[in-house]
Amino acid sequence: MADIIQLLPDSIANQIAAGEVIQRPASAVKEIMENAIDAGATEIQLIVKEAGKSLIQITDNGSGMSDTDARMSFERHATSKIRQAKDLFSIKTMGFRGEALASIAAIAQVELKTRKADQELGTKIVIEGSEVKSQEACQCNAGTSISIKNLFFNIPARRNFLKANATEMRHIVDEFVRIALSNPGLFFSLHHNGNELYHLPPGNLRQRVVGLFGNKINQKLVPISEDTEFLKMEGFIGKPEFAVQSRGEQFFFVNNRFIKSGYLHHALMASYEGLLPEKALPLYIIFIDIDPKMIDINVHPTKQEIKFEDERMLYNFMKVSIRHALGQYSITPTLDFDQSKAFSHRSSTSTSDSKESSFGNYPAQANPGSGLAKKNLGNWEKLYKGLENIEVPNQNVTQHETIQSKWTEETGDDFATEKKTPYQLHNRYIISPIKSGFLLIDQQAAHERILYEQFLSNLENQNQHTQAQLFPTNINVNTQDAESLKELLPDINTMGFDLKEFGKNSFILQGIPAECSPNFDAEQLIHQLLEQYKMNIEFKSNIKEGIAATLASSAALKRGVKMSEEEINSLIDKLFACKEPYQNPYGRKCFLKYDLEELDKRFEN
């Protein structure tokens, strides 16, 4: 029988390896930028076109390579970082496996230009799909420049699985930010489609953080610095009041290498116990310097996972260090834990009875159409028979009546007295009698459901009205968020906003949806939309729903606001005209039903 096992050709082996090492354009950016740092570069420039799908070019002023080294760099497991197995336990460079360039060359068209500072001529290599097309001497600057064109050109299925440009670009920016953060003493720049997104001169860590995330982040930072004979920990953590529900400002670095560690994250979150609302994440940028012999970084191709020799010691050290920093700067919680998803358009949401309703600020709620009220007759008649099968029949009604009043007339029951009129409980809930008992309605959740369906309909039909702002608002965001906000602009403006680009990382807001109170915090809403977008960036189909939900939460009637009887009846009418009246956009119940039989049983001995 003939032998059937044989060695794969290098080109195929490289393509297989590339599947693990190069997952998307951002992977190539990470590998080449880390090589530039290992080469001693002090200036690194990244140029990207079409989110890296058509071009990734990285130029550095590092040590460069000889013509022989340039050619060898594209061979698998060719590296200058290690010579023997024991070197794996003393690695201080970013790369060491010798897989990156070989993997990239297997799935892209690559051009390499490199020159050592003491040589007059450099080397130019063109390689495509692992096949060297040419190698020749050339004139070029000292250092190395690598151009990667048409990534995954020879693997169509893999290329088709790449996400939208906005998604892929955010991954590239994430890698760029991580590397720039861990090397504040180096110059970095990033250009995308001819626009310069980042220009970062050398400086200290705080300057680099501000350069990457904007001036506003400076007020959020609490420094951390601990030094022992076993390890050193320094960096910044965020004040609790600035915590958000999306990731993006959380970084761990071990020996200047970015890592992901659920274990260390758990230790840090435990240090914030009692200071954060549920699911909120604080900012943290933490650098851990530890003896390389106490860690193992050779556990994953991306090198973003590390095994520690003594995890328990590191866990406790992290908790103590964070608590010490928080205590040293007298950090105390100032967040309103009851409003993690919604914004108030008032200066306060006190439950004082002296507060008056702003329900009239929303014309659609204060002046309900008579047809809408009559349409709800069918809802109410079915409600006390069973809430699961509510339907909204078409009825031609011209006289204005509330659900409550119409139901009272037709049943003949004695609910016309004042005692049976819907009323507020502690300016938070609405008690509305029905034949079989009563409903307890959460006024804020109910109004959020009403506005959510209204805003979603407007977004789909593009018929939202805008009210102009007397004084336009300038909204400044960091570079990452600016790119996301540009993607969201069409949908945001369809909702009734008038938001336009106004220079680099700056936008101007000239109008808000007509349903919103003129003094509600539109800038805070825009930032919340960005947070939600970052949380759901892979699920673009949910963006419209997210915008509608966030806007509804911001504009809805809040707890503690006193309502008139007319406003209460209007809210009830509109709630049961909704397609899904049971829950608000975030899953909170809008009302509870209490049956008389159930109440009677509670009074029995």
C-alpha positions in Angstrom: 0.0 0.0 0.0 1.4 3.4 -1.0 2.3 5.9 1.7 -0.3 8.7 2.1 1.2 11.1 4.6 3.3 13.9 3.1 4.5 17.4 4.1 2.4 20.3 3.0 4.0 22.9 0.7 5.1 26.0 2.5 2.5 28.2 0.8 -0.3 26.0 2.1 1.2 25.7 5.6 1.5 29.5 5.7 -2.1 29.9 4.8 -3.1 27.6 7.6 -1.0 29.4 10.1 -2.4 32.8 8.8 -5.8 31.7 9.9 -4.7 31.8 13.5 -2.3 34.7 13.4 -4.1 37.1 11.0 -7.8 37.1 11.7 -8.6 40.6 10.3 -6.7 43.7 9.1 -6.2 44.8 12.8 -4.2 41.6 13.4 -1.7 42.6 10.7 -1.5 46.1 12.1 -0.7 44.7 15.5 2.0 42.4 14.3 3.9 44.9 12.1 3.7 47.7 14.6 5.1 45.5 17.3 7.9 44.5 15.0 8.7 48.2 14.5 8.9 48.7 18.3 11.2 45.7 18.6 13.4 47.2 16.0 14.0 50.3 18.2 11.8 52.7 16.2 11.0 56.1 17.7 8.6 57.2 15.0 5.9 54.9 13.6 3.4 55.9 10.9 0.3 53.9 10.1 -1.6 54.5 6.8 -4.9 52.6 6.2 -7.3 52.6 3.3 -10.8 51.1 3.3 -10.3 49.9 6.9 -7.2 48.0 5.9 -9.0 45.9 3.2 -7.1 47.5 0.3 -4.0 48.9 2.1 -2.1 48.8 5.3 1.2 50.7 5.3 3.5 50.9 8.3 6.7 53.0 8.2 9.2 53.2 11.0 12.7 54.6 11.6 14.0 51.5 13.4 17.2 49.6 12.8 16.2 48.2 9.4 17.4 44.9 7.9 20.1 43.7 5.6 19.1 42.1 2.3 19.6 38.6 3.7 17.5 39.4 6.8 14.8 41.0 4.7 14.4 37.8 2.7 14.6 35.5 5.8 11.9 37.5 7.6 9.2 36.0 5.3 10.2 32.4 6.3 8.1 30.6 8.9 9.7 30.6 12.4 12.5 32.9 11.3 13.1 35.3 14.2 15.8 37.4 15.8 14.1 37.3 19.2 15.0 33.9 20.6 17.7 31.3 20.0 16.9 28.4 22.3 13.9 27.1 24.3 15.0 28.7 27.6 14.7 32.1 26.0 10.9 31.8 26.1 11.1 32.4 29.8 13.0 35.7 29.5 11.2 37.4 26.6 11.0 41.2 26.7 10.2 41.8 23.0 6.7 42.0 21.6 7.2 39.3 19.0 9.2 36.1 19.1 7.5 33.3 17.1 8.5 34.4 13.6 5.1 33.7 12.1 3.7 37.2 11.4 5.4 38.2 8.1 5.1 34.7 6.7 1.4 34.5 7.5 0.7 38.0 6.0 2.7 37.2 2.9 0.6 34.1 2.4 -2.7 35.9 2.2 -1.8 39.4 0.8 0.3 41.3 -1.7 3.3 42.6 0.3 6.0 45.2 -0.5 8.9 45.6 1.9 11.5 48.4 1.8 14.2 48.4 4.4 17.6 49.9 5.0 20.1 49.9 7.8 21.4 53.3 8.9 25.0 52.4 8.0 24.2 51.3 4.4 23.7 53.4 1.3 21.2 51.2 -0.4 18.2 49.4 1.0 16.3 46.3 -0.2 12.9 46.0 -1.9 11.0 42.7 -1.8 7.7 42.1 -3.5 5.9 38.9 -2.4 2.4 37.7 -3.2 0.7 34.6 -1.8 4.0 33.4 -0.3 5.7 33.6 -3.8 8.6 36.1 -4.1 8.0 38.2 -7.2 11.2 40.3 -7.0 14.0 41.3 -4.7 16.3 44.3 -5.6 18.3 47.1 -4.2 16.5 50.4 -3.8 16.8 53.9 -2.4 14.8 54.4 0.8 14.9 55.9 4.2 16.6 54.2 7.1 14.2 51.8 8.8 11.4 49.7 7.4 8.3 50.3 5.4 5.8 47.5 4.8 2.8 47.8 2.5 0.1 45.2 2.7 -2.4 45.3 -0.1 -5.6 43.3 -0.8 -5.6 41.3 2.4 -7.2 37.8 1.9 -7.1 38.3 -1.9 -6.5 34.6 -2.4 -9.0 33.4 0.3 -12.4 34.9 -0.9 -14.4 33.2 1.8 -12.3 34.7 4.5 -12.5 38.2 2.9 -16.3 37.9 2.6 -16.5 37.3 6.4 -14.9 40.7 7.2 -17.3 43.1 8.8 -18.3 46.6 7.6 -15.5 49.2 7.3 -16.6 51.0 10.4 -16.3 47.7 12.4 -12.9 46.8 11.0 -11.6 50.3 11.4 -12.6 50.3 15.1 -10.6 47.1 15.6 -7.6 48.7 13.9 -7.9 51.8 16.1 -8.2 49.5 19.2 -4.8 47.9 18.3 -3.3 51.3 17.5 -4.4 52.7 20.8 -3.1 49.8 22.8 0.3 50.0 21.3 0.4 53.8 21.5 -0.6 53.7 25.2 2.2 51.2 26.1 4.8 53.3 24.4 4.1 57.0 25.3 7.7 58.0 24.6 7.4 57.2 20.9 5.8 59.2 18.1 2.7 57.6 16.4 0.4 58.8 13.7 -2.6 57.1 12.0 -4.2 58.1 8.7 -7.4 56.6 7.2 -8.5 57.3 3.7 -6.3 60.5 3.6 -7.5 61.9 6.9 -5.1 62.0 9.9 -7.0 60.5 12.9 -4.1 60.6 15.4 -0.9 62.7 15.7 0.8 61.7 19.0 4.1 63.3 19.9 6.3 61.7 22.5 5.4 62.5 26.1 4.5 60.9 29.5 1.6 58.5 30.1 -0.9 61.1 31.1 -0.2 63.2 28.0 -0.6 60.1 25.8 -3.9 59.2 27.5 -5.2 62.7 26.9 -3.9 62.6 23.3 -5.8 59.4 22.6 -9.1 60.0 24.5 -9.5 63.8 24.6 -9.0 66.5 27.2 -12.2 65.5 29.1 -10.6 62.3 30.3 -8.1 64.2 32.4 -10.7 64.8 35.1 -11.5 61.1 35.3 -8.0 59.9 36.2 -6.8 58.7 39.5 -3.1 57.7 39.5 -2.0 54.4 40.9 1.6 53.5 41.8 2.8 50.6 43.9 6.3 49.1 43.9 7.5 45.9 45.6 10.4 43.6 45.2 8.2 41.2 43.3 6.4 43.5 40.9 5.6 47.1 40.1 2.1 48.5 39.2 1.4 51.9 37.9 -1.1 53.7 35.7 -4.5 55.2 36.1 -8.0 54.2 37.3 -11.2 56.1 36.7 -13.4 57.8 39.3 -16.6 55.9 39.9 -18.9 58.7 38.8 -17.5 58.4 35.2 -18.1 54.6 34.9 -20.0 53.5 31.8 -21.7 50.3 30.6 -19.5 49.8 27.6 -16.0 48.6 27.2 -13.3 50.6 25.5 -11.3 52.3 28.3 -10.1 49.2 30.1 -6.4 48.2 29.6 -4.0 45.8 31.3 -0.4 45.7 30.3 2.2 43.2 31.5 5.8 44.1 30.7 4.3 46.7 28.2 2.3 44.0 26.4 -1.5 44.4 26.3 -3.3 41.4 27.8 -6.9 40.3 28.4 -7.4 38.8 31.9 -10.8 38.1 33.4 -9.0 37.2 36.6 -7.4 40.6 37.0 -10.6 42.3 35.9 -12.5 40.5 38.6 -9.9 41.7 41.2 -10.2 45.3 40.0 -14.0 45.2 40.0 -14.0 43.8 43.6 -12.0 46.9 44.6 -14.8 49.1 43.4 -17.4 47.1 45.4 -20.2 49.5 46.5 -19.0 52.3 44.3 -20.5 51.4 41.0 -24.0 50.8 39.6 -24.8 47.4 38.2 -22.9 46.4 35.0 -21.0 49.7 35.0 -17.3 49.6 34.1 -14.6 52.0 35.4 -11.8 53.3 33.3 -8.4 51.7 34.0 -5.0 51.8 32.3 -2.7 49.6 34.4 0.9 48.6 33.8 2.3 45.6 35.6 6.1 45.1 35.5 7.0 41.6 36.6 10.0 39.2 36.1 9.5 37.4 32.8 10.4 34.1 34.5 7.1 34.4 36.5 4.9 34.5 33.5 4.2 32.4 30.3 3.2 34.4 27.3 3.4 31.5 24.8 -0.2 30.4 25.3 -2.0 31.9 22.4 -1.1 33.1 18.8 -2.2 36.7 19.6 -0.1 36.8 22.7 -2.9 38.5 24.6 -3.3 35.8 27.2 -0.7 35.2 29.9 -0.2 32.5 32.6 1.0 33.8 36.0 3.1 31.7 38.3 1.3 33.1 41.4 -2.1 34.3 40.4 -3.4 34.6 43.9 -0.6 36.9 45.0 -1.3 39.1 41.9 -5.0 39.1 42.6 -4.6 40.3 46.1 -1.9 42.9 45.1 -4.3 44.3 42.5 -7.2 44.7 45.1 -5.0 46.3 47.7 -3.4 48.7 45.1 -6.7 49.9 43.7 -8.3 50.4 47.1 -5.3 52.3 48.3 -5.5 54.6 45.3 -9.3 55.2 45.7 -8.8 55.8 49.4 -5.8 58.1 49.0 -7.9 60.4 46.7 -11.0 60.2 48.8 -13.2 58.7 46.0 -16.8 58.3 47.0 -19.8 57.2 44.9 -21.9 60.0 43.3 -23.9 58.1 40.7 -27.7 57.9 40.7 -28.0 54.2 40.8 -31.7 54.3 39.7 -31.0 55.8 36.3 -28.3 53.8 34.6 -30.1 53.6 31.3 -32.0 56.9 31.0 -31.2 60.6 31.3 -33.3 63.2 33.0 -34.0 66.4 31.1 -34.5 68.2 34.4 -32.0 69.3 36.9 -33.4 66.9 39.5 -35.8 64.0 39.7 -37.0 64.5 43.3 -40.2 62.8 44.3 -41.7 65.9 45.8 -45.4 66.3 45.3 -44.8 70.0 44.6 -43.3 69.1 41.2 -45.5 69.7 38.2 -45.7 67.5 35.2 -43.9 68.3 32.0 -46.0 65.8 30.1 -47.5 68.8 28.3 -44.0 69.3 26.7 -44.8 66.4 24.5 -47.7 67.5 22.3 -48.6 64.0 21.2 -49.3 63.0 24.8 -51.1 66.1 25.9 -53.6 66.2 23.0 -54.5 62.6 22.1 -56.5 62.0 18.9 -60.1 60.9 19.4 -59.6 58.0 17.0 -56.7 56.7 19.1 -58.7 56.7 22.3 -61.6 54.8 20.8 -59.3 52.3 19.2 -58.4 51.2 22.7 -61.9 50.1 23.6 -61.2 46.7 22.3 -58.0 46.5 24.3 -59.7 47.4 27.6 -62.6 45.0 27.1 -60.1 42.1 26.6 -57.8 43.3 29.4 -59.9 42.0 32.2 -60.5 38.7 30.3 -56.8 38.1 29.9 -53.8 40.3 28.9 -52.1 37.7 26.7 -54.4 38.2 23.7 -54.7 41.9 23.3 -55.7 43.1 19.8 -56.4 46.5 18.5 -59.5 46.4 16.2 -60.3 49.1 13.7 -63.1 51.3 14.9 -64.4 54.6 13.4 -65.0 56.8 16.4 -65.2 60.5 16.4 -66.0 61.4 20.0 -63.0 61.7 22.4 -63.2 59.3 25.3 -60.6 57.7 27.5 -60.3 53.9 27.8 -61.5 54.2 31.4 -64.6 56.3 30.7 -65.8 54.3 27.7 -65.4 51.0 29.5 -67.3 52.3 32.4 -70.3 53.3 30.2 -70.6 50.1 28.3 -70.3 47.8 31.4 -72.7 49.8 33.4 -70.6 49.2 36.4 -70.4 52.0 39.0 -66.9 53.3 38.2 -67.9 56.8 37.3 -67.4 57.9 40.9 -64.3 59.9 41.9 -62.9 56.9 43.8 -62.7 54.9 40.6 -60.8 57.5 38.6 -57.1 56.6 37.8 -54.7 58.4 40.1 -51.0 58.6 40.9 -49.3 56.8 43.8 -46.3 58.7 45.2 -45.9 60.4 41.8 -44.4 57.1 40.4 -47.2 54.7 39.7 -50.7 55.0 38.3 -53.6 52.9 39.8 -56.3 52.3 37.3 -59.4 50.2 38.2 -60.7 47.5 35.9 -63.7 45.2 36.2 -61.7 42.3 37.6 -59.4 44.4 39.9 -56.9 47.1 39.1 -53.7 47.9 37.1 -50.6 49.3 38.7 -48.8 51.2 35.9 -45.1 52.4 36.1 -45.5 55.9 34.6 -41.9 56.1 33.4 -41.7 52.7 31.9 -45.1 53.2 30.2 -44.0 56.5 28.7 -40.7 55.0 27.5 -42.7 52.3 25.7 -45.0 54.9 24.1 -42.1 57.1 22.9 -40.0 54.1 21.8 -42.6 52.9 19.4 -43.2 56.5 18.2 -39.5 57.2 17.6 -39.0 53.8 15.9 -41.9 54.5 13.6 -40.5 58.0 12.8 -37.1 56.4 12.1 -38.5 53.9 9.7 -40.8 56.4 8.0 -38.4 59.4 8.2 -41.1 61.8 9.3 -39.7 63.2 12.5 -39.9 66.9 13.2 -37.1 69.0 14.5 -37.2 72.0 16.9 -34.2 74.4 16.3 -32.0 75.3 19.3 -31.7 78.9 20.2 -28.0 78.3 21.1 -26.3 75.5 19.1 -24.2 73.1 21.2 -20.7 72.0 20.4 -20.1 68.3 21.1 -16.4 67.2 21.3 -15.5 63.5 21.3 -12.3 61.5 21.0 -11.1 60.2 17.7 -12.5 56.7 18.1 -16.0 58.0 19.0 -15.8 60.6 16.2 -15.6 57.8 13.6 -18.5 56.0 15.2 -20.6 59.2 15.4 -20.0 59.8 11.7 -21.5 56.4 11.0 -24.5 57.1 13.2 -25.2 60.6 11.9 -27.8 59.6 9.2 -29.9 57.6 11.7 -29.5 60.3 14.4 -30.7 63.1 12.1 -33.6 61.0 10.9 -34.8 60.9 14.5 -35.2 64.7 14.5 -31.7 65.9 15.5 -29.8 68.4 13.5 -26.2 67.3 14.1 -23.4 68.1 11.7 -19.6 67.6 11.6 -17.8 70.7 12.8 -14.1 70.2 12.4 -11.9 67.4 13.7 -13.6 65.3 16.4 -16.1 68.1 16.8 -19.8 68.2 16.0 -22.5 71.0 16.3 -26.0 70.3 17.4 -28.5 72.8 16.0 -31.8 71.0 16.6 -33.5 68.3 18.7 -36.6 66.1 18.1 -39.9 68.1 18.6 -41.1 65.6 21.3 -38.2 66.5 23.6 -38.2 69.2 26.2 -36.1 72.1 25.0 -33.8 71.9 28.0 -33.1 68.2 28.0 -29.4 67.2 27.9 -28.9 66.4 24.2 -25.1 66.1 24.5 -25.4 63.5 27.2 -27.8 61.6 25.0 -25.4 61.6 22.1 -22.7 60.2 24.4 -25.1 57.5 25.5 -25.9 56.6 21.9 -22.1 56.2 21.3 -21.8 53.9 24.3 -24.6 51.7 23.1 -23.2 51.6 19.6 -19.8 50.5 21.0 -21.6 47.7 22.9 -23.5 46.5 19.8 -21.0 47.3 17.1 -21.2 43.8 15.6 -24.9 44.0 15.4 -25.6 46.9 13.1 -29.2 45.8 12.5 -30.0 46.8 16.1 -28.7 50.4 15.9 -32.1 51.9 15.0 -33.7 50.1 17.9 -30.9 51.3 20.2 -31.3 54.9 19.1 -35.1 54.8 19.6 -34.7 53.2 23.0 -32.1 55.6 24.2 -34.0 58.6 23.0 -37.2 57.4 24.6 -35.4 56.9 27.9 -34.0 60.4 27.8 -37.2 62.1 26.8 -39.7 60.1 28.9 -41.6 61.3 31.9 -39.6 60.6 35.0 -40.6 59.3 38.4 -41.5 61.9 40.9 -43.4 64.1 38.4 -47.0 65.0 39.3 -49.5 64.4 36.5 -53.0 65.8 35.9 -56.0 63.5 35.4 -56.1 64.3 31.7 -52.4 63.4 31.4 -52.9 60.2 33.3 -55.8 59.1 31.0 -53.8 60.1 27.9 -50.8 58.0 29.0 -53.1 55.0 29.6 -54.7 55.4 26.2 -51.4 55.6 24.4 -49.8 52.7 26.3 -52.5 50.2 25.3 -52.4 51.5 21.7 -48.8 50.3 21.5 -47.9 47.1 19.7 -46.1 45.7 22.8 -47.5 47.5 25.9 -46.1 45.0 28.4 -42.5 46.2 28.8 -40.4 49.2 28.2 -37.5 48.9 25.6 -35.2 47.6 28.3 -37.4 44.8 29.5 -39.0 46.5 32.6 -42.7 45.8 33.1 -45.0 48.7 32.3 -47.8 47.5 34.5 -49.0 44.7 36.9 -52.5 43.3 37.1 -54.1 42.6 40.4 -57.4 40.5 40.5 -60.1 41.0 43.2 -60.1 37.3 43.9 -56.4 37.4 44.6 -56.8 40.3 46.9 -59.7 38.7 48.7 -57.5 35.6 49.4 -54.8 37.9 51.0 -57.3 39.1 53.6 -58.4 35.6 54.6 -57.0 34.1 57.7 
